[in-house]
Amino acid sequence: MLRIAVYGKGGIGKSTTVSNLAAVLALRGYTVMQIGCDPKADSTYVLMHGERIPSVLDLMRKAANPTLEDAVHRGFAGVLCVEAGGPTPGTGCAGRGVITAFEQLAALHAYEELAPDIVLYDVLGDVVCGGFSLPLRGEHSDVVYVVTSGEMMSMYAASNIAQALERFKARDYARFGGLVLNRRDVADERALVESLADELGTGIVADVPRSADVHACEQETLTVIEGAPASAAARAYGALADAVLDEAGLPRAKAGIAGEPSEKAAVPTSNAKAAAAVALADGPKAEGDGRGL
């Protein structure tokens, strides 16, 4: 099981990035679980086609023993969607909420029962402390990626996260996979983020263009992979999937049939097939898979 934590400043596009990455990986045949680690509990919104799923903390407030079926919901391409949630606004610690949610998922044997190939944590990165630092630790994640633009505060947050990983790498924290450039059309943006990557001793693993397709698809509660599979943004998310799988030493496509949309899918299956074709277009077929899907 490959465990990936994706961090970044609030509003930088982490959830968009993670959801589209999850969609690509699922369409390439991997069983993917996405866990939103933000009290807003909106990480999986487009994968669920606009359906707000109950968070683990909400379920725990309503019942002493929530079930795995209550907490985990299948979204587009079969992605297993989970929201950690947080305390009631104005009370408690959001970071502690992440810790509690992780403990509950462990108690439910979520990973053993559902056996995901890849787990993606979508984590708020403005504050790297308490529960929000939990996915940095080796017992939860194997690798960390940071989403940033060329904006100063976004790069500042990225630097803080990278420094935390460097400071605690002797404690078996996850390795740093690199930066995902999510463009905001800042002047000399690529050069700025390349300079930051050099300072941090890492690289840019994917370059996602600023795109009206992303906004249009999110208005329709779709990932770009599903709603605009031939777009430049979809190709960039495919390249990110390539980089993530290559770094982990995994094949770019897993043998077998790629995931189908959930029963709640907002688009025809034919569009999901088109998305799958784009998701696999740049990567080699998995060994023994002659169909390309």
Contacts in CASP RR format, 6 or more apart in sequence:
PFRMAT RR
TARGET T0000
AUTHOR 0000-0000-0000
METHOD contacts of the structure
MODEL  1
MLRIAVYGKGGIGKSTTVSNLAAVLALRGYTVMQIGCDPKADSTYVLMHG
ERIPSVLDLMRKAANPTLEDAVHRGFAGVLCVEAGGPTPGTGCAGRGVIT
AFEQLAALHAYEELAPDIVLYDVLGDVVCGGFSLPLRGEHSDVVYVVTSG
EMMSMYAASNIAQALERFKARDYARFGGLVLNRRDVADERALVESLADEL
GTGIVADVPRSADVHACEQETLTVIEGAPASAAARAYGALADAVLDEAGL
PRAKAGIAGEPSEKAAVPTSNAKAAAAVALADGPKAEGDGRGL
1 111 0 8 1.000
1 115 0 8 1.000
1 116 0 8 1.000
1 117 0 8 1.000
1 118 0 8 1.000
1 119 0 8 1.000
2 117 0 8 1.000
2 118 0 8 1.000
2 119 0 8 1.000
2 142 0 8 1.000
2 143 0 8 1.000
2 248 0 8 1.000
2 250 0 8 1.000
3 118 0 8 1.000
3 119 0 8 1.000
3 121 0 8 1.000
3 140 0 8 1.000
3 141 0 8 1.000
3 142 0 8 1.000
3 143 0 8 1.000
3 174 0 8 1.000
4 118 0 8 1.000
4 119 0 8 1.000
4 120 0 8 1.000
4 121 0 8 1.000
4 141 0 8 1.000
4 142 0 8 1.000
4 143 0 8 1.000
4 144 0 8 1.000
4 145 0 8 1.000
4 244 0 8 1.000
5 121 0 8 1.000
5 123 0 8 1.000
5 135 0 8 1.000
5 136 0 8 1.000
5 140 0 8 1.000
5 141 0 8 1.000
5 143 0 8 1.000
5 144 0 8 1.000
5 145 0 8 1.000
5 174 0 8 1.000
6 14 0 8 1.000
6 17 0 8 1.000
6 18 0 8 1.000
6 21 0 8 1.000
6 120 0 8 1.000
6 121 0 8 1.000
6 122 0 8 1.000
6 123 0 8 1.000
6 144 0 8 1.000
6 145 0 8 1.000
6 146 0 8 1.000
6 147 0 8 1.000
6 180 0 8 1.000
7 14 0 8 1.000
7 123 0 8 1.000
7 124 0 8 1.000
7 125 0 8 1.000
7 128 0 8 1.000
7 135 0 8 1.000
7 144 0 8 1.000
7 145 0 8 1.000
7 146 0 8 1.000
7 147 0 8 1.000
7 157 0 8 1.000
7 158 0 8 1.000
7 161 0 8 1.000
8 14 0 8 1.000
8 123 0 8 1.000
8 124 0 8 1.000
8 125 0 8 1.000
8 126 0 8 1.000
8 146 0 8 1.000
8 147 0 8 1.000
8 148 0 8 1.000
8 154 0 8 1.000
8 157 0 8 1.000
8 158 0 8 1.000
8 161 0 8 1.000
9 125 0 8 1.000
9 126 0 8 1.000
9 148 0 8 1.000
9 153 0 8 1.000
9 154 0 8 1.000
9 156 0 8 1.000
9 157 0 8 1.000
9 158 0 8 1.000
10 124 0 8 1.000
10 125 0 8 1.000
10 126 0 8 1.000
10 157 0 8 1.000
12 147 0 8 1.000
12 148 0 8 1.000
12 149 0 8 1.000
12 154 0 8 1.000
12 157 0 8 1.000
12 182 0 8 1.000
13 147 0 8 1.000
13 182 0 8 1.000
14 122 0 8 1.000
14 123 0 8 1.000
14 124 0 8 1.000
14 125 0 8 1.000
14 147 0 8 1.000
15 36 0 8 1.000
15 38 0 8 1.000
15 42 0 8 1.000
15 43 0 8 1.000
15 45 0 8 1.000
15 122 0 8 1.000
16 46 0 8 1.000
16 182 0 8 1.000
16 214 0 8 1.000
16 218 0 8 1.000
17 147 0 8 1.000
17 180 0 8 1.000
17 182 0 8 1.000
17 208 0 8 1.000
17 237 0 8 1.000
17 240 0 8 1.000
18 34 0 8 1.000
18 43 0 8 1.000
18 120 0 8 1.000
18 122 0 8 1.000
19 34 0 8 1.000
19 43 0 8 1.000
19 44 0 8 1.000
19 45 0 8 1.000
19 46 0 8 1.000
19 47 0 8 1.000
19 122 0 8 1.000
19 223 0 8 1.000
20 223 0 8 1.000
20 224 0 8 1.000
20 225 0 8 1.000
20 233 0 8 1.000
20 234 0 8 1.000
20 237 0 8 1.000
21 120 0 8 1.000
21 237 0 8 1.000
21 240 0 8 1.000
21 241 0 8 1.000
21 244 0 8 1.000
22 32 0 8 1.000
22 34 0 8 1.000
22 47 0 8 1.000
22 77 0 8 1.000
22 79 0 8 1.000
22 120 0 8 1.000
23 47 0 8 1.000
23 76 0 8 1.000
23 77 0 8 1.000
23 79 0 8 1.000
23 223 0 8 1.000
23 225 0 8 1.000
23 226 0 8 1.000
23 237 0 8 1.000
23 275 0 8 1.000
23 279 0 8 1.000
24 225 0 8 1.000
24 237 0 8 1.000
24 238 0 8 1.000
24 240 0 8 1.000
24 241 0 8 1.000
24 279 0 8 1.000
25 32 0 8 1.000
25 118 0 8 1.000
25 241 0 8 1.000
25 244 0 8 1.000
25 245 0 8 1.000
26 32 0 8 1.000
26 76 0 8 1.000
26 77 0 8 1.000
26 78 0 8 1.000
26 79 0 8 1.000
26 258 0 8 1.000
26 259 0 8 1.000
27 77 0 8 1.000
27 225 0 8 1.000
27 258 0 8 1.000
27 259 0 8 1.000
27 272 0 8 1.000
27 275 0 8 1.000
27 276 0 8 1.000
27 279 0 8 1.000
27 280 0 8 1.000
28 241 0 8 1.000
28 252 0 8 1.000
28 253 0 8 1.000
28 254 0 8 1.000
28 258 0 8 1.000
28 276 0 8 1.000
28 279 0 8 1.000
28 280 0 8 1.000
29 253 0 8 1.000
29 254 0 8 1.000
29 256 0 8 1.000
29 257 0 8 1.000
29 258 0 8 1.000
29 259 0 8 1.000
30 117 0 8 1.000
30 118 0 8 1.000
30 254 0 8 1.000
31 80 0 8 1.000
31 114 0 8 1.000
31 115 0 8 1.000
31 116 0 8 1.000
31 117 0 8 1.000
31 118 0 8 1.000
32 77 0 8 1.000
32 78 0 8 1.000
32 79 0 8 1.000
32 80 0 8 1.000
32 116 0 8 1.000
32 117 0 8 1.000
32 118 0 8 1.000
32 119 0 8 1.000
32 120 0 8 1.000
33 72 0 8 1.000
33 79 0 8 1.000
33 80 0 8 1.000
33 81 0 8 1.000
33 82 0 8 1.000
33 110 0 8 1.000
33 111 0 8 1.000
33 114 0 8 1.000
33 116 0 8 1.000
33 118 0 8 1.000
33 119 0 8 1.000
33 120 0 8 1.000
34 43 0 8 1.000
34 44 0 8 1.000
34 47 0 8 1.000
34 79 0 8 1.000
34 80 0 8 1.000
34 81 0 8 1.000
34 82 0 8 1.000
34 119 0 8 1.000
34 120 0 8 1.000
34 122 0 8 1.000
35 43 0 8 1.000
35 82 0 8 1.000
35 83 0 8 1.000
35 84 0 8 1.000
35 105 0 8 1.000
35 119 0 8 1.000
35 120 0 8 1.000
35 121 0 8 1.000
35 122 0 8 1.000
36 43 0 8 1.000
36 44 0 8 1.000
36 82 0 8 1.000
36 83 0 8 1.000
36 84 0 8 1.000
36 85 0 8 1.000
36 121 0 8 1.000
36 122 0 8 1.000
36 123 0 8 1.000
37 43 0 8 1.000
37 84 0 8 1.000
37 98 0 8 1.000
37 101 0 8 1.000
37 121 0 8 1.000
37 122 0 8 1.000
37 123 0 8 1.000
37 124 0 8 1.000
37 132 0 8 1.000
37 134 0 8 1.000
37 135 0 8 1.000
38 84 0 8 1.000
38 85 0 8 1.000
38 94 0 8 1.000
38 122 0 8 1.000
38 123 0 8 1.000
38 124 0 8 1.000
39 85 0 8 1.000
39 86 0 8 1.000
39 87 0 8 1.000
39 89 0 8 1.000
39 94 0 8 1.000
39 97 0 8 1.000
40 85 0 8 1.000
41 52 0 8 1.000
41 53 0 8 1.000
41 55 0 8 1.000
41 58 0 8 1.000
41 83 0 8 1.000
41 84 0 8 1.000
41 85 0 8 1.000
41 86 0 8 1.000
42 52 0 8 1.000
42 83 0 8 1.000
43 83 0 8 1.000
43 122 0 8 1.000
44 53 0 8 1.000
44 73 0 8 1.000
44 75 0 8 1.000
44 79 0 8 1.000
44 81 0 8 1.000
44 82 0 8 1.000
44 83 0 8 1.000
45 52 0 8 1.000
45 221 0 8 1.000
46 76 0 8 1.000
46 217 0 8 1.000
46 218 0 8 1.000
46 221 0 8 1.000
46 222 0 8 1.000
46 223 0 8 1.000
47 75 0 8 1.000
47 76 0 8 1.000
47 79 0 8 1.000
47 81 0 8 1.000
47 223 0 8 1.000
48 73 0 8 1.000
48 75 0 8 1.000
48 76 0 8 1.000
48 81 0 8 1.000
48 221 0 8 1.000
48 262 0 8 1.000
48 264 0 8 1.000
49 75 0 8 1.000
49 76 0 8 1.000
49 221 0 8 1.000
49 222 0 8 1.000
49 262 0 8 1.000
49 264 0 8 1.000
49 265 0 8 1.000
49 266 0 8 1.000
50 221 0 8 1.000
51 73 0 8 1.000
51 264 0 8 1.000
53 73 0 8 1.000
53 81 0 8 1.000
53 82 0 8 1.000
53 83 0 8 1.000
54 70 0 8 1.000
54 71 0 8 1.000
54 83 0 8 1.000
55 83 0 8 1.000
55 84 0 8 1.000
55 85 0 8 1.000
55 86 0 8 1.000
55 101 0 8 1.000
56 66 0 8 1.000
56 71 0 8 1.000
56 82 0 8 1.000
56 83 0 8 1.000
56 84 0 8 1.000
56 85 0 8 1.000
56 100 0 8 1.000
56 101 0 8 1.000
56 104 0 8 1.000
56 105 0 8 1.000
57 84 0 8 1.000
57 85 0 8 1.000
57 86 0 8 1.000
57 87 0 8 1.000
57 97 0 8 1.000
57 100 0 8 1.000
57 101 0 8 1.000
58 85 0 8 1.000
59 66 0 8 1.000
59 70 0 8 1.000
59 71 0 8 1.000
60 66 0 8 1.000
60 100 0 8 1.000
60 104 0 8 1.000
63 70 0 8 1.000
66 104 0 8 1.000
66 108 0 8 1.000
67 108 0 8 1.000
68 108 0 8 1.000
68 109 0 8 1.000
68 110 0 8 1.000
68 113 0 8 1.000
68 114 0 8 1.000
71 82 0 8 1.000
71 104 0 8 1.000
71 105 0 8 1.000
71 108 0 8 1.000
71 110 0 8 1.000
72 80 0 8 1.000
72 81 0 8 1.000
72 82 0 8 1.000
72 110 0 8 1.000
72 114 0 8 1.000
73 80 0 8 1.000
73 81 0 8 1.000
73 82 0 8 1.000
74 80 0 8 1.000
74 81 0 8 1.000
74 262 0 8 1.000
75 81 0 8 1.000
75 261 0 8 1.000
75 262 0 8 1.000
75 264 0 8 1.000
76 222 0 8 1.000
76 223 0 8 1.000
76 226 0 8 1.000
76 261 0 8 1.000
76 262 0 8 1.000
76 265 0 8 1.000
76 272 0 8 1.000
77 226 0 8 1.000
77 258 0 8 1.000
77 259 0 8 1.000
77 260 0 8 1.000
77 261 0 8 1.000
77 262 0 8 1.000
77 272 0 8 1.000
77 275 0 8 1.000
78 259 0 8 1.000
78 260 0 8 1.000
78 261 0 8 1.000
78 262 0 8 1.000
80 114 0 8 1.000
80 116 0 8 1.000
82 105 0 8 1.000
82 110 0 8 1.000
84 97 0 8 1.000
84 98 0 8 1.000
84 101 0 8 1.000
84 102 0 8 1.000
85 97 0 8 1.000
85 98 0 8 1.000
85 101 0 8 1.000
86 94 0 8 1.000
86 95 0 8 1.000
86 97 0 8 1.000
86 98 0 8 1.000
86 101 0 8 1.000
87 93 0 8 1.000
87 94 0 8 1.000
87 96 0 8 1.000
87 97 0 8 1.000
94 124 0 8 1.000
94 132 0 8 1.000
95 130 0 8 1.000
95 131 0 8 1.000
95 132 0 8 1.000
96 130 0 8 1.000
96 131 0 8 1.000
97 131 0 8 1.000
98 123 0 8 1.000
98 131 0 8 1.000
98 132 0 8 1.000
98 134 0 8 1.000
99 130 0 8 1.000
99 131 0 8 1.000
99 134 0 8 1.000
102 134 0 8 1.000
102 140 0 8 1.000
105 111 0 8 1.000
111 119 0 8 1.000
117 254 0 8 1.000
121 135 0 8 1.000
121 140 0 8 1.000
121 141 0 8 1.000
123 132 0 8 1.000
123 135 0 8 1.000
124 132 0 8 1.000
125 132 0 8 1.000
125 157 0 8 1.000
125 160 0 8 1.000
125 161 0 8 1.000
126 157 0 8 1.000
128 136 0 8 1.000
128 160 0 8 1.000
128 161 0 8 1.000
128 164 0 8 1.000
133 164 0 8 1.000
134 140 0 8 1.000
135 141 0 8 1.000
135 144 0 8 1.000
135 174 0 8 1.000
136 144 0 8 1.000
136 161 0 8 1.000
136 164 0 8 1.000
136 165 0 8 1.000
136 168 0 8 1.000
136 173 0 8 1.000
136 174 0 8 1.000
137 171 0 8 1.000
137 172 0 8 1.000
137 173 0 8 1.000
137 174 0 8 1.000
138 172 0 8 1.000
138 173 0 8 1.000
138 174 0 8 1.000
139 172 0 8 1.000
140 174 0 8 1.000
141 174 0 8 1.000
142 174 0 8 1.000
142 175 0 8 1.000
142 248 0 8 1.000
143 174 0 8 1.000
143 175 0 8 1.000
143 176 0 8 1.000
143 177 0 8 1.000
143 244 0 8 1.000
143 247 0 8 1.000
143 248 0 8 1.000
144 161 0 8 1.000
144 165 0 8 1.000
144 174 0 8 1.000
144 175 0 8 1.000
144 176 0 8 1.000
144 177 0 8 1.000
144 178 0 8 1.000
145 177 0 8 1.000
145 178 0 8 1.000
145 179 0 8 1.000
145 180 0 8 1.000
145 205 0 8 1.000
145 244 0 8 1.000
146 157 0 8 1.000
146 158 0 8 1.000
146 161 0 8 1.000
146 162 0 8 1.000
146 176 0 8 1.000
146 178 0 8 1.000
146 179 0 8 1.000
146 180 0 8 1.000
147 158 0 8 1.000
147 179 0 8 1.000
147 180 0 8 1.000
147 182 0 8 1.000
148 154 0 8 1.000
148 155 0 8 1.000
148 157 0 8 1.000
148 158 0 8 1.000
148 179 0 8 1.000
148 180 0 8 1.000
148 181 0 8 1.000
148 182 0 8 1.000
148 193 0 8 1.000
148 196 0 8 1.000
149 155 0 8 1.000
149 181 0 8 1.000
149 182 0 8 1.000
149 183 0 8 1.000
149 184 0 8 1.000
149 186 0 8 1.000
149 189 0 8 1.000
149 193 0 8 1.000
150 181 0 8 1.000
150 183 0 8 1.000
150 184 0 8 1.000
150 186 0 8 1.000
150 189 0 8 1.000
150 192 0 8 1.000
150 193 0 8 1.000
151 184 0 8 1.000
151 186 0 8 1.000
154 184 0 8 1.000
155 192 0 8 1.000
155 193 0 8 1.000
155 196 0 8 1.000
158 179 0 8 1.000
158 196 0 8 1.000
158 200 0 8 1.000
159 196 0 8 1.000
159 199 0 8 1.000
159 200 0 8 1.000
162 176 0 8 1.000
162 200 0 8 1.000
162 202 0 8 1.000
164 173 0 8 1.000
165 173 0 8 1.000
165 174 0 8 1.000
165 175 0 8 1.000
165 176 0 8 1.000
166 176 0 8 1.000
169 175 0 8 1.000
176 200 0 8 1.000
176 202 0 8 1.000
177 202 0 8 1.000
177 205 0 8 1.000
177 247 0 8 1.000
178 197 0 8 1.000
178 200 0 8 1.000
178 202 0 8 1.000
178 203 0 8 1.000
178 204 0 8 1.000
178 205 0 8 1.000
179 193 0 8 1.000
179 196 0 8 1.000
179 197 0 8 1.000
179 200 0 8 1.000
179 202 0 8 1.000
179 203 0 8 1.000
179 204 0 8 1.000
179 205 0 8 1.000
180 204 0 8 1.000
180 205 0 8 1.000
180 206 0 8 1.000
180 208 0 8 1.000
180 240 0 8 1.000
181 189 0 8 1.000
181 190 0 8 1.000
181 193 0 8 1.000
181 204 0 8 1.000
181 206 0 8 1.000
181 207 0 8 1.000
181 208 0 8 1.000
182 208 0 8 1.000
183 189 0 8 1.000
183 207 0 8 1.000
183 208 0 8 1.000
183 209 0 8 1.000
183 210 0 8 1.000
184 210 0 8 1.000
185 210 0 8 1.000
186 192 0 8 1.000
190 204 0 8 1.000
190 207 0 8 1.000
193 204 0 8 1.000
194 203 0 8 1.000
194 204 0 8 1.000
197 203 0 8 1.000
197 204 0 8 1.000
205 240 0 8 1.000
205 243 0 8 1.000
205 244 0 8 1.000
205 247 0 8 1.000
206 236 0 8 1.000
206 237 0 8 1.000
206 239 0 8 1.000
206 240 0 8 1.000
206 243 0 8 1.000
207 236 0 8 1.000
207 239 0 8 1.000
208 233 0 8 1.000
208 236 0 8 1.000
208 237 0 8 1.000
208 240 0 8 1.000
209 232 0 8 1.000
209 233 0 8 1.000
209 236 0 8 1.000
211 224 0 8 1.000
211 231 0 8 1.000
211 232 0 8 1.000
211 233 0 8 1.000
213 224 0 8 1.000
213 228 0 8 1.000
213 231 0 8 1.000
213 232 0 8 1.000
213 233 0 8 1.000
213 234 0 8 1.000
214 224 0 8 1.000
214 233 0 8 1.000
216 228 0 8 1.000
217 223 0 8 1.000
217 224 0 8 1.000
217 226 0 8 1.000
217 227 0 8 1.000
217 228 0 8 1.000
220 227 0 8 1.000
220 266 0 8 1.000
221 266 0 8 1.000
222 266 0 8 1.000
222 267 0 8 1.000
224 231 0 8 1.000
224 233 0 8 1.000
224 234 0 8 1.000
224 237 0 8 1.000
225 234 0 8 1.000
225 237 0 8 1.000
225 275 0 8 1.000
225 278 0 8 1.000
225 279 0 8 1.000
226 261 0 8 1.000
226 267 0 8 1.000
226 271 0 8 1.000
226 272 0 8 1.000
226 275 0 8 1.000
227 267 0 8 1.000
227 271 0 8 1.000
227 275 0 8 1.000
228 234 0 8 1.000
229 271 0 8 1.000
229 274 0 8 1.000
229 275 0 8 1.000
229 277 0 8 1.000
229 278 0 8 1.000
229 279 0 8 1.000
230 274 0 8 1.000
230 278 0 8 1.000
234 275 0 8 1.000
234 278 0 8 1.000
235 278 0 8 1.000
235 281 0 8 1.000
235 282 0 8 1.000
238 278 0 8 1.000
238 279 0 8 1.000
238 282 0 8 1.000
239 282 0 8 1.000
241 252 0 8 1.000
241 279 0 8 1.000
242 252 0 8 1.000
242 282 0 8 1.000
242 283 0 8 1.000
245 251 0 8 1.000
245 252 0 8 1.000
246 252 0 8 1.000
251 284 0 8 1.000
251 286 0 8 1.000
251 287 0 8 1.000
252 280 0 8 1.000
252 283 0 8 1.000
252 284 0 8 1.000
252 286 0 8 1.000
253 280 0 8 1.000
253 283 0 8 1.000
253 284 0 8 1.000
253 285 0 8 1.000
253 286 0 8 1.000
253 289 0 8 1.000
253 292 0 8 1.000
254 286 0 8 1.000
254 289 0 8 1.000
255 286 0 8 1.000
255 287 0 8 1.000
255 288 0 8 1.000
255 289 0 8 1.000
256 286 0 8 1.000
256 289 0 8 1.000
257 291 0 8 1.000
257 293 0 8 1.000
258 276 0 8 1.000
258 279 0 8 1.000
258 280 0 8 1.000
258 293 0 8 1.000
259 272 0 8 1.000
259 276 0 8 1.000
260 269 0 8 1.000
260 272 0 8 1.000
261 267 0 8 1.000
261 269 0 8 1.000
261 272 0 8 1.000
265 272 0 8 1.000
273 293 0 8 1.000
276 293 0 8 1.000
277 293 0 8 1.000
280 292 0 8 1.000
280 293 0 8 1.000
285 292 0 8 1.000
END
